[in-house]
Amino acid sequence: MTITVDQIRAAAEQLAPPFRDVFRLHVFERRSYAEIATQLAIPPLTVGTRLTRARQKLRAILVQRHGASAP
């Protein structure tokens, strides 16, 4: 089974705001870590940490919803 962009967007809505915001800005709006850090007034390393955690949480949501074939 292939996960669609719409399914990823829907799953991303389940993330807590700090993770959702960083994920959305980086993945969907294609912003750099520096741009996200400036916009959210957080350090660039925090952007990286939140993005990593967002991906982990998103993966867990997708696996739960769509089975073990999620990325």
LINVEN-V527941 format. One line per field, one symbol per residue. psi: psi as a letter, one per 40 degrees, with the letter a starting at -180 (. if undefined). burial: b if it has 16 or more other ideal C-beta (glycine too) atoms within 10 Angstrom, else e. A space follows every 50 residues. Layout:
psi = ???
burial = ???
This chain:
psi = hhhiddddddddeeiiddddddddddddefiidddddddefiiddddddd dddddddddddddddeaeei.
burial = eebeeebbeebbeebeeebbbbbbbbbeeebebeebbeeeebeeeebeeb bebbbebbeebbeeebeeebe
